[in-house]
Amino acid sequence: WPMLYVVLAMMALGQGMFVPAVNGLVSRRAGSEEQGVVLGATQSLASLARVIGPLWAGWTYHAFSPVASYNTAAAILILGFAASLGFNRS
């Protein structure tokens, strides 16, 4: 139980720092007239990812191997990192 509490606290801290930072970045990139639409779409995609992600990980874990679910997660993170390199930092 103690390790579970430590991991949950770390996850809560990470989400508490990550979500506001992403929302701030998204709102700065969107124009003032479209911020609501863009932030709504961002939240919708985040919710969809919270549903599809565990389903995909469970399926790959069961269908292939435990390593396959981690490999697909790593591939998605690498793709996201590569996509972020193309953004302008202005």
mmCIF file of the C-alpha atoms, coordinates in Angstrom:
data_MODEL
# 
_entry.id   MODEL 
# 
loop_
_atom_site.group_PDB 
_atom_site.id 
_atom_site.type_symbol 
_atom_site.label_atom_id 
_atom_site.label_alt_id 
_atom_site.label_comp_id 
_atom_site.label_asym_id 
_atom_site.label_entity_id 
_atom_site.label_seq_id 
_atom_site.pdbx_PDB_ins_code 
_atom_site.Cartn_x 
_atom_site.Cartn_y 
_atom_site.Cartn_z 
_atom_site.occupancy 
_atom_site.B_iso_or_equiv 
_atom_site.pdbx_formal_charge 
_atom_site.auth_seq_id 
_atom_site.auth_comp_id 
_atom_site.auth_asym_id 
_atom_site.auth_atom_id 
_atom_site.pdbx_PDB_model_num 
ATOM 1  C CA . TRP A 1 1  ? 0.000   0.000   0.000   1.00 0.00 ? 1  TRP A CA 1 
ATOM 2  C CA . PRO A 1 2  ? 2.682   2.565   0.754   1.00 0.00 ? 2  PRO A CA 1 
ATOM 3  C CA . MET A 1 3  ? 4.185   2.260   -2.738  1.00 0.00 ? 3  MET A CA 1 
ATOM 4  C CA . LEU A 1 4  ? 0.717   2.633   -4.280  1.00 0.00 ? 4  LEU A CA 1 
ATOM 5  C CA . TYR A 1 5  ? 0.238   5.880   -2.380  1.00 0.00 ? 5  TYR A CA 1 
ATOM 6  C CA . VAL A 1 6  ? 3.630   7.158   -3.514  1.00 0.00 ? 6  VAL A CA 1 
ATOM 7  C CA . VAL A 1 7  ? 2.875   6.357   -7.168  1.00 0.00 ? 7  VAL A CA 1 
ATOM 8  C CA . LEU A 1 8  ? -0.595  7.903   -6.970  1.00 0.00 ? 8  LEU A CA 1 
ATOM 9  C CA . ALA A 1 9  ? 0.840   11.057  -5.410  1.00 0.00 ? 9  ALA A CA 1 
ATOM 10 C CA . MET A 1 10 ? 3.452   11.292  -8.167  1.00 0.00 ? 10 MET A CA 1 
ATOM 11 C CA . MET A 1 11 ? 0.771   10.815  -10.841 1.00 0.00 ? 11 MET A CA 1 
ATOM 12 C CA . ALA A 1 12 ? -1.411  13.499  -9.285  1.00 0.00 ? 12 ALA A CA 1 
ATOM 13 C CA . LEU A 1 13 ? 1.528   15.889  -9.115  1.00 0.00 ? 13 LEU A CA 1 
ATOM 14 C CA . GLY A 1 14 ? 2.478   15.177  -12.725 1.00 0.00 ? 14 GLY A CA 1 
ATOM 15 C CA . GLN A 1 15 ? -1.067  15.684  -13.992 1.00 0.00 ? 15 GLN A CA 1 
ATOM 16 C CA . GLY A 1 16 ? -1.426  18.803  -11.889 1.00 0.00 ? 16 GLY A CA 1 
ATOM 17 C CA . MET A 1 17 ? 1.574   20.335  -13.620 1.00 0.00 ? 17 MET A CA 1 
ATOM 18 C CA . PHE A 1 18 ? 1.023   18.899  -17.107 1.00 0.00 ? 18 PHE A CA 1 
ATOM 19 C CA . VAL A 1 19 ? -2.630  19.695  -17.813 1.00 0.00 ? 19 VAL A CA 1 
ATOM 20 C CA . PRO A 1 20 ? -2.527  23.437  -17.000 1.00 0.00 ? 20 PRO A CA 1 
ATOM 21 C CA . ALA A 1 21 ? 0.728   23.821  -18.939 1.00 0.00 ? 21 ALA A CA 1 
ATOM 22 C CA . VAL A 1 22 ? -0.743  22.135  -22.023 1.00 0.00 ? 22 VAL A CA 1 
ATOM 23 C CA . ASN A 1 23 ? -3.940  24.188  -21.786 1.00 0.00 ? 23 ASN A CA 1 
ATOM 24 C CA . GLY A 1 24 ? -1.874  27.356  -21.545 1.00 0.00 ? 24 GLY A CA 1 
ATOM 25 C CA . LEU A 1 25 ? 0.209   26.428  -24.577 1.00 0.00 ? 25 LEU A CA 1 
ATOM 26 C CA . VAL A 1 26 ? -2.869  25.511  -26.595 1.00 0.00 ? 26 VAL A CA 1 
ATOM 27 C CA . SER A 1 27 ? -4.663  28.732  -25.706 1.00 0.00 ? 27 SER A CA 1 
ATOM 28 C CA . ARG A 1 28 ? -1.615  30.815  -26.685 1.00 0.00 ? 28 ARG A CA 1 
ATOM 29 C CA . ARG A 1 29 ? -1.351  29.086  -30.067 1.00 0.00 ? 29 ARG A CA 1 
ATOM 30 C CA . ALA A 1 30 ? -5.054  29.551  -30.855 1.00 0.00 ? 30 ALA A CA 1 
ATOM 31 C CA . GLY A 1 31 ? -6.464  32.869  -31.954 1.00 0.00 ? 31 GLY A CA 1 
ATOM 32 C CA . SER A 1 32 ? -8.649  34.784  -29.510 1.00 0.00 ? 32 SER A CA 1 
ATOM 33 C CA . GLU A 1 33 ? -11.792 34.076  -31.524 1.00 0.00 ? 33 GLU A CA 1 
ATOM 34 C CA . GLU A 1 34 ? -11.202 30.310  -31.620 1.00 0.00 ? 34 GLU A CA 1 
ATOM 35 C CA . GLN A 1 35 ? -9.788  29.531  -28.165 1.00 0.00 ? 35 GLN A CA 1 
ATOM 36 C CA . GLY A 1 36 ? -12.984 27.928  -26.912 1.00 0.00 ? 36 GLY A CA 1 
ATOM 37 C CA . VAL A 1 37 ? -13.245 25.605  -29.880 1.00 0.00 ? 37 VAL A CA 1 
ATOM 38 C CA . VAL A 1 38 ? -9.577  24.628  -29.732 1.00 0.00 ? 38 VAL A CA 1 
ATOM 39 C CA . LEU A 1 39 ? -9.582  24.045  -25.967 1.00 0.00 ? 39 LEU A CA 1 
ATOM 40 C CA . GLY A 1 40 ? -12.793 22.018  -26.265 1.00 0.00 ? 40 GLY A CA 1 
ATOM 41 C CA . ALA A 1 41 ? -11.265 19.889  -29.001 1.00 0.00 ? 41 ALA A CA 1 
ATOM 42 C CA . THR A 1 42 ? -8.124  19.417  -26.907 1.00 0.00 ? 42 THR A CA 1 
ATOM 43 C CA . GLN A 1 43 ? -10.149 18.226  -23.920 1.00 0.00 ? 43 GLN A CA 1 
ATOM 44 C CA . SER A 1 44 ? -12.242 15.940  -26.135 1.00 0.00 ? 44 SER A CA 1 
ATOM 45 C CA . LEU A 1 45 ? -9.139  14.328  -27.613 1.00 0.00 ? 45 LEU A CA 1 
ATOM 46 C CA . ALA A 1 46 ? -7.612  13.941  -24.155 1.00 0.00 ? 46 ALA A CA 1 
ATOM 47 C CA . SER A 1 47 ? -10.766 12.181  -22.949 1.00 0.00 ? 47 SER A CA 1 
ATOM 48 C CA . LEU A 1 48 ? -10.775 9.941   -26.004 1.00 0.00 ? 48 LEU A CA 1 
ATOM 49 C CA . ALA A 1 49 ? -7.131  9.052   -25.354 1.00 0.00 ? 49 ALA A CA 1 
ATOM 50 C CA . ARG A 1 50 ? -7.982  8.121   -21.750 1.00 0.00 ? 50 ARG A CA 1 
ATOM 51 C CA . VAL A 1 51 ? -10.522 5.628   -23.109 1.00 0.00 ? 51 VAL A CA 1 
ATOM 52 C CA . ILE A 1 52 ? -8.627  4.243   -26.106 1.00 0.00 ? 52 ILE A CA 1 
ATOM 53 C CA . GLY A 1 53 ? -5.199  4.104   -24.446 1.00 0.00 ? 53 GLY A CA 1 
ATOM 54 C CA . PRO A 1 54 ? -5.992  1.505   -21.773 1.00 0.00 ? 54 PRO A CA 1 
ATOM 55 C CA . LEU A 1 55 ? -8.096  -0.533  -24.216 1.00 0.00 ? 55 LEU A CA 1 
ATOM 56 C CA . TRP A 1 56 ? -5.240  -0.606  -26.723 1.00 0.00 ? 56 TRP A CA 1 
ATOM 57 C CA . ALA A 1 57 ? -2.653  -1.416  -24.058 1.00 0.00 ? 57 ALA A CA 1 
ATOM 58 C CA . GLY A 1 58 ? -4.783  -4.232  -22.663 1.00 0.00 ? 58 GLY A CA 1 
ATOM 59 C CA . TRP A 1 59 ? -5.395  -5.694  -26.092 1.00 0.00 ? 59 TRP A CA 1 
ATOM 60 C CA . THR A 1 60 ? -1.728  -5.604  -27.140 1.00 0.00 ? 60 THR A CA 1 
ATOM 61 C CA . TYR A 1 61 ? -0.696  -7.006  -23.749 1.00 0.00 ? 61 TYR A CA 1 
ATOM 62 C CA . HIS A 1 62 ? -3.075  -9.927  -24.143 1.00 0.00 ? 62 HIS A CA 1 
ATOM 63 C CA . ALA A 1 63 ? -2.788  -10.519 -27.902 1.00 0.00 ? 63 ALA A CA 1 
ATOM 64 C CA . PHE A 1 64 ? 0.989   -10.186 -28.282 1.00 0.00 ? 64 PHE A CA 1 
ATOM 65 C CA . SER A 1 65 ? 3.075   -9.753  -25.146 1.00 0.00 ? 65 SER A CA 1 
ATOM 66 C CA . PRO A 1 66 ? 3.530   -7.406  -22.201 1.00 0.00 ? 66 PRO A CA 1 
ATOM 67 C CA . VAL A 1 67 ? 6.407   -5.766  -24.064 1.00 0.00 ? 67 VAL A CA 1 
ATOM 68 C CA . ALA A 1 68 ? 4.185   -4.928  -27.062 1.00 0.00 ? 68 ALA A CA 1 
ATOM 69 C CA . SER A 1 69 ? 2.004   -2.542  -25.080 1.00 0.00 ? 69 SER A CA 1 
ATOM 70 C CA . TYR A 1 70 ? 5.059   -0.653  -23.837 1.00 0.00 ? 70 TYR A CA 1 
ATOM 71 C CA . ASN A 1 71 ? 6.584   -0.598  -27.314 1.00 0.00 ? 71 ASN A CA 1 
ATOM 72 C CA . THR A 1 72 ? 3.453   0.926   -28.844 1.00 0.00 ? 72 THR A CA 1 
ATOM 73 C CA . ALA A 1 73 ? 3.350   3.532   -26.080 1.00 0.00 ? 73 ALA A CA 1 
ATOM 74 C CA . ALA A 1 74 ? 7.007   4.376   -26.745 1.00 0.00 ? 74 ALA A CA 1 
ATOM 75 C CA . ALA A 1 75 ? 6.334   4.648   -30.483 1.00 0.00 ? 75 ALA A CA 1 
ATOM 76 C CA . ILE A 1 76 ? 3.435   7.043   -29.881 1.00 0.00 ? 76 ILE A CA 1 
ATOM 77 C CA . LEU A 1 77 ? 5.591   9.180   -27.576 1.00 0.00 ? 77 LEU A CA 1 
ATOM 78 C CA . ILE A 1 78 ? 8.374   9.303   -30.155 1.00 0.00 ? 78 ILE A CA 1 
ATOM 79 C CA . LEU A 1 79 ? 5.900   10.360  -32.849 1.00 0.00 ? 79 LEU A CA 1 
ATOM 80 C CA . GLY A 1 80 ? 4.531   13.079  -30.573 1.00 0.00 ? 80 GLY A CA 1 
ATOM 81 C CA . PHE A 1 81 ? 8.031   14.308  -29.788 1.00 0.00 ? 81 PHE A CA 1 
ATOM 82 C CA . ALA A 1 82 ? 8.934   14.379  -33.478 1.00 0.00 ? 82 ALA A CA 1 
ATOM 83 C CA . ALA A 1 83 ? 5.760   16.328  -34.247 1.00 0.00 ? 83 ALA A CA 1 
ATOM 84 C CA . SER A 1 84 ? 6.536   18.821  -31.488 1.00 0.00 ? 84 SER A CA 1 
ATOM 85 C CA . LEU A 1 85 ? 9.909   19.593  -33.040 1.00 0.00 ? 85 LEU A CA 1 
ATOM 86 C CA . GLY A 1 86 ? 8.105   21.099  -36.009 1.00 0.00 ? 86 GLY A CA 1 
ATOM 87 C CA . PHE A 1 87 ? 6.311   23.755  -33.939 1.00 0.00 ? 87 PHE A CA 1 
ATOM 88 C CA . ASN A 1 88 ? 7.552   27.315  -33.993 1.00 0.00 ? 88 ASN A CA 1 
ATOM 89 C CA . ARG A 1 89 ? 8.623   28.626  -30.588 1.00 0.00 ? 89 ARG A CA 1 
ATOM 90 C CA . SER A 1 90 ? 7.527   32.206  -31.206 1.00 0.00 ? 90 SER A CA 1 
# 
